[in-house]
Amino acid sequence: MRSLLPVAALSLILSACAKDQGEYPSLARRPVERISGTAPVVAPAEVAPPAPSPELSGNLEQLVAKARAADARFRDNAPRARALVSAAAGAAVASESWSVATVALADLESQRSQAMIALADLDALYAAEGIKLADTSAIAAARDQVISIVGEEDTVLNGLKSRLRS
C-alpha cells in the first residue's frame, strides 16, 4: 500500500502537465520568418595594384649590395678557413687546430648572417608590399639574388663542417 501512494501522487502531478494543447502557440515557422526574394550578385570592382614607392628600388639595391658585400667578405675569408679546416681534419675535438678551424668557420657564418639580415629585410618588404597588393616582382628578383648568394655560402659551410667532423 505504501508503494501505491507515491505512484498515485505522481500520476496526479503529471496529469496537470497534460493540459489542452490548443492553448499554446504552434512552433511551426510563421510567414514572417520565411526568407523570400533575392539580391543581385555584383561582380567585384577591379582594383589596380598600387605603384611601388620610388624609394623601394633604392632600398632593394642597398639590400642586394649589403648581401654582396657580405658575400665578398665571406669569399675573402673562405680560403683561410679551408686551410685551417684541412689542417684540423682528423684532429681531436677541442685540440688547438680544431679550435682554430672552428673559429674560422664561425667567422664565415658571421659573414653569412650579414647576408641573411639583408634577406630578412627583403622578406619584410615583400610581405608589406604583398599586403598592399602591390607589384612584388622587383622584390622577388632581389630576393632570388640574395637567396642564391646565401645558398652558395651554405654549400661552402656545409662542406667545411663535414670535413672538420671527420
C-alpha positions as CSV (number, residue, x, y, z in Angstrom):
1,M,0.0,0.0,0.0
2,R,2.8,2.4,0.8
3,S,4.3,1.9,-2.7
4,L,1.0,2.6,-4.3
5,L,0.6,6.0,-2.7
6,P,3.7,7.6,-4.4
7,V,2.6,6.2,-7.8
8,A,-0.9,7.7,-7.4
9,A,0.6,11.1,-6.4
10,L,2.9,11.1,-9.3
11,S,0.2,10.3,-11.8
12,L,-1.9,13.2,-10.4
13,I,1.0,15.6,-10.7
14,L,1.8,14.5,-14.3
15,S,-1.8,14.8,-15.4
16,A,-1.6,18.5,-14.5
17,C,1.1,18.9,-17.2
18,A,-1.2,17.4,-19.9
19,K,-3.4,20.4,-20.4
20,D,-5.3,21.3,-23.5
21,Q,-2.8,21.6,-26.5
22,G,-4.8,24.4,-28.1
23,E,-3.7,27.0,-25.6
24,Y,0.0,27.1,-26.7
25,P,1.3,28.7,-29.9
26,S,2.5,26.5,-32.7
27,L,6.2,26.0,-33.1
28,A,5.8,25.9,-36.9
29,R,7.5,28.6,-38.9
30,R,5.4,31.7,-39.4
31,P,5.2,33.6,-42.7
32,V,7.2,36.4,-41.3
33,E,10.1,34.1,-40.6
34,R,10.3,32.9,-44.2
35,I,13.0,34.4,-46.3
36,S,11.9,35.4,-49.8
37,G,13.4,37.4,-52.6
38,T,17.0,37.5,-54.0
39,A,19.7,40.1,-54.1
40,P,21.6,40.7,-57.4
41,V,25.1,39.4,-57.4
42,V,27.6,42.2,-58.0
43,A,31.0,41.5,-59.5
44,P,33.9,42.9,-57.5
45,A,35.4,46.0,-58.9
46,E,38.8,45.6,-60.5
47,V,41.4,47.3,-58.3
48,A,44.7,48.3,-59.9
49,P,47.6,47.5,-57.7
50,P,49.4,50.5,-56.2
51,A,52.6,51.5,-57.8
52,P,55.7,50.7,-55.9
53,S,57.1,53.5,-53.9
54,P,60.1,55.4,-55.5
55,E,62.4,54.6,-52.6
56,L,61.7,50.9,-52.9
57,S,64.1,50.4,-55.8
58,G,66.8,52.2,-53.8
59,N,66.1,50.0,-50.8
60,L,66.3,46.9,-53.0
61,E,69.6,48.0,-54.4
62,Q,71.0,48.7,-51.0
63,L,69.9,45.4,-49.6
64,V,71.4,43.4,-52.5
65,A,74.6,45.4,-52.2
66,K,74.7,44.6,-48.5
67,A,74.4,40.9,-49.3
68,R,77.0,41.1,-52.0
69,A,79.4,42.9,-49.6
70,A,78.9,40.2,-47.0
71,D,79.5,37.6,-49.7
72,A,82.7,39.3,-50.8
73,R,84.0,39.2,-47.2
74,F,82.8,35.5,-47.0
75,R,84.8,34.7,-50.1
76,D,87.9,36.6,-48.9
77,N,87.8,34.5,-45.6
78,A,86.9,31.2,-47.2
79,P,90.4,30.2,-48.4
80,R,91.9,30.7,-44.9
81,A,89.0,28.7,-43.3
82,R,89.6,25.9,-45.9
83,A,93.3,25.7,-45.0
84,L,92.5,25.7,-41.3
85,V,89.8,23.0,-41.7
86,S,92.2,20.9,-43.8
87,A,94.8,21.2,-41.1
88,A,92.3,20.2,-38.4
89,A,90.7,17.3,-40.3
90,G,91.1,14.2,-38.2
91,A,92.3,16.2,-35.2
92,A,90.8,15.6,-31.8
93,V,87.8,17.7,-30.8
94,A,89.0,20.6,-28.7
95,S,92.5,20.4,-29.9
96,E,94.3,23.6,-30.9
97,S,93.9,23.1,-34.6
98,W,90.3,22.0,-34.2
99,S,89.6,25.2,-32.1
100,V,91.2,27.5,-34.6
101,A,89.3,25.9,-37.5
102,T,86.0,26.2,-35.6
103,V,86.7,30.0,-35.0
104,A,87.4,30.4,-38.7
105,L,84.1,28.7,-39.5
106,A,82.3,31.0,-37.0
107,D,83.8,34.0,-38.9
108,L,82.4,32.6,-42.2
109,E,79.0,32.1,-40.5
110,S,79.1,35.7,-39.3
111,Q,79.6,36.9,-42.8
112,R,76.7,34.7,-44.0
113,S,74.5,36.1,-41.3
114,Q,75.0,39.6,-42.7
115,A,73.6,38.3,-46.0
116,M,70.8,36.7,-44.1
117,I,69.9,40.0,-42.5
118,A,69.6,41.5,-46.0
119,L,67.4,38.6,-47.0
120,A,65.2,39.1,-43.9
121,D,64.7,42.8,-44.8
122,L,63.8,41.8,-48.3
123,D,61.3,39.3,-46.9
124,A,59.7,42.0,-44.8
125,L,59.5,44.3,-47.8
126,Y,58.0,41.5,-49.9
127,A,55.3,40.8,-47.2
128,A,54.5,44.5,-46.7
129,E,54.1,45.2,-50.4
130,G,52.1,41.9,-50.9
131,I,49.7,43.0,-48.2
132,K,49.1,46.3,-50.2
133,L,48.6,44.1,-53.3
134,A,51.4,46.0,-54.9
135,D,53.7,44.5,-57.6
136,T,56.3,42.5,-55.9
137,S,58.2,41.3,-58.9
138,A,61.2,43.6,-58.3
139,I,61.4,42.5,-54.6
140,A,61.2,38.8,-55.7
141,A,64.0,39.3,-58.1
142,A,66.2,40.9,-55.4
143,R,65.3,38.1,-53.0
144,D,66.2,35.5,-55.6
145,Q,69.7,37.1,-55.9
146,V,70.3,37.1,-52.2
147,I,68.9,33.6,-51.8
148,S,71.4,32.4,-54.4
149,I,74.2,34.1,-52.6
150,V,73.2,32.5,-49.2
151,G,72.7,29.1,-50.9
152,E,76.3,29.2,-52.2
153,E,77.6,30.2,-48.8
154,D,75.6,27.4,-47.2
155,T,77.2,24.9,-49.6
156,V,80.7,26.0,-48.6
157,L,79.9,26.0,-44.9
158,N,78.3,22.5,-45.0
159,G,81.3,21.1,-46.9
160,L,83.8,22.6,-44.4
161,K,81.8,21.4,-41.4
162,S,81.6,17.9,-42.7
163,R,85.4,17.8,-43.2
164,L,86.0,19.1,-39.7
165,R,83.9,16.4,-38.1
166,S,85.9,13.6,-39.7
